Amino acid sequence: MSHWLERTELLIGAESLEKLKRANLLVVGLGGVGSYAAETLVRSGVGKITIIDGDEVDPTNKNRQLQALNSTVGRQKAHVLKERFLDINPDLQVQVIDNFMEPDVMASFLQENQFDFALDCIDSFVPKLSMILTLRKMKCKFISSMGAGGKLDPSKIKVSDISKTKECKFAQQLRKILKSKGVTKRVLCVYSEEIQIKDSLKLTDGSNYKKSFYGTISYMPAMFGMTMAAEVIKRLMK
């Protein structure tokens, strides 16, 4: 029987595939963006991955999150994905952290562990900001997701430094805060140049660091996540 990565090796070559197998990656946030980013990495043949999310599957997740099914509602997102990933690759080394990490805890965790690449798929400002600042301080390679909500056009998705982002309110706000911390560039991100649909915004009670959120459709967060993974894979193979 053919090896499950035979077609990947045919495309990228044995040397690049070996680099992916040796890679140790981190994905923080397993929502619509992070779940697809993580699975794309797993299906590419990465050898070791740590996934972090403290949330449970909610029925409202089913429109965009990979692990969200009727049968998984109420279960921890990270554990559902771990089972799925091991079903894809039984040899995968996967570490699960199934809680929301406060900024100081996240900083300590990042300082105590070494990753070849980190994927920031967090959708809340405070923990995202802390993670970005810590990763830059450590000079760890990383990519960060901006806002996929309120958007419909996948052709507008781009990969760029945060200093070059356009028409993304999330990136605009994050840029402003980062600038106050002395950071103006060297934050690789995935974003969309599409103008957000204003009527899709909903205000919240501010729990879990969120004061509001935009409506989403199935493919946009997924494509953000897969674009992030594609960029990481490309850089790992170099």
N, C-alpha and C positions, 0 to 999 in steps of 0.2 A: 504494500500500500504506500502511496506517495506521502511524503512528509507534509504536514499542514501548511508549512511556510514555503513550499516548493515554488509557488508562483511569485511570491515576494522576492525570493532569491533570484529567480529568473529575471526580474525587473531591475533590482538594485545591485545584485552581485553578492557573492559569499562574504567578502570583506565588510561591506556595509551592513549586511545582516548580522554579522558577528559583533559589530559595534553596538547595534541595537540590543542584542542579547546581553551585552555587558552593562548596559545603561541602568542607572538607578534614578528613578524619577519620582517626583512629588506632584500630586494633584490635590489642591485645596478647594473645596466647594464642589458638590456632586449634584447640582441642579441640572437645568437644561443644557448649559454649556459644559460643565465639568464631567457629567456622566458620559457624554459623547466624546469628549477629549480623551478621557481615560480609556474608554473601550477602543478607540482608534489606535492608541498607543499599544494596548495589549494585543490587538490583532496584527500589529506591525511586527511583533516578536520581541518587544522589550522584555528584559529578564527580571527586573525588580521594580515594584511600584508601591508607593505609600499613598493611600487615599484618606482624606479627612473630611468628615461632615458629621454634625451632631443631630441632624434632622431626621424625622421619620417620613415615610411616603404618605402623602396626603392626596385625596381624590383630585384636587385641583392641579396636581403635578402631571396628570395623565396626558395633558395636551402637548407636553414638551420634554419630559424627562424619561430617559431610557429605561430606568428600573421601575417606573410607575405603572402598575397593573392593578386590576381589582384584587388579585391574589396577594399583592404585596403591600396594600394599604395598611398603615400602622407599623410596618417593620422598619428597622433602621436602613436608611439608604445605602450606607457604606457596606453593610453586611450582605445586602441583596446583590450589590455589584461584585463583591468578593466571590460569592458563589458563582455568579455568571462568568467572571473572568477565569476562574479555575476550571470551569466547564469548557472554556475556549482553549486554555493552555494550562494543563495540570502541573507543568514544571515552573509556572510563574511563582516568584516570591512576592507575596502581597501582604502588606501591613495595613491594618485598619485602625484608625482612630475615630471613634464614634461619638465625639462630643464637640461642642463649639469651643474653640480655643481662644481664651482671652488674649489680647495683644501681648501682654508680658509672657504668658505661657507659650504663645506661638514664637516669640522671639527666642526664648530659651530652647525650644525644640529645634528651631532652625540652626541655632548656634551649636547644638550638640550632635547634629546629623549632617552628613554631606551628601548632596544630590548633584547629579550631572546636569539636571535641568528641573526647574520648578514651574508649575502652571498655576497661576492665580486665577481661579474661577469664582472668586468671592463676589457677591453682589451687594455687600454692605460696606459703607465707607470706612468706618473705624478699623475693623480687622484688615481690610484691604490695604489701607494706608500703612498700618504697622508692618504688614508682611512685605510690602514693596520697600520700605525704608530699611528693614532688616536685611533683605536679600541684597540690596545695593551695598550696604555696609560690609556684608560678607563677600561681596564680589561674586555672588552665585548667579549663574545664568538663569534667566527667568523670562516668562511672557505673561502678560496680564490681559484679561478680558475686560472690555469696556461694556457699554450698554447695548444689549440685543433687543430690549423691549421697545415697543412702539414703532417697530420697523417691519417692512414687508419685502424689500427688494434685496435678494442675496447678491446681486451683481455689484452692490455698493460696499461690500465687505472688503476691508483693506488690512494689511499688516504694515505697521510703521512705528516710529518712535512717537511717544506721547506728545512731543513738541510739535509734531506735524499733523495731529488729528484735526478733523473738521466736522462740523454738524453733529457732534456727540456731546450732549449736555453732561453726561456722566464724566466723560474725559475732561471736559472744560472745568467742572468743579474739582476734580481730582488734581488737575494741573495747577489750579490756584492754590490748593492746600500744599501740594508738593513744593511749589515755588516758595511758600512761606517757610518751608523746612530746608531751603537751599538747593532743591532738586528741580532742574528745568529740562533735563533730557536723560538719555540712557535708561528709558523705561519702554521696552519693546511691548507693543500691544496689538490686539485685534479689535477693530472698531468698524463702524459703518458710517459712510458719508451721507446716508439718507436722512432727511429731516424727520424727526419723530412726529408721529401723529398725536397731536395735543389731546384730543378727546379720549385717548386710551389711557390716560393717567388716573390713578386712584390713590387717594390719601389713606394712611393707616394710623394706628395708635402709636407707632414708633417702636414697637417691640422688635427684638432681634436686630437692632440698629437701623431698621427700615422706617422711614417716614412716609414713603410712597412707593408705588411700583407701576410699571406700564404693562399694558396687555401684551401678550405674546402669541405667536403662532408656531406650530410644530417645528418647522424647518430652520427658522432663524437662529435660535440658541444652538441647535445641533450643528449648523454650519459654522458658527463662531467657534465651537469646541473643536470641530474637525479641522478648521483652518489653523487653530492654535497647535494642534497635534502635528499637522503637516509641517508647520514651520519648525517645530522641535525636532521632528524626524530628519528633516533636511539638514539642520545644523549639527545633529549628532553624527550624521554620515560623513560630514566633511573631514 
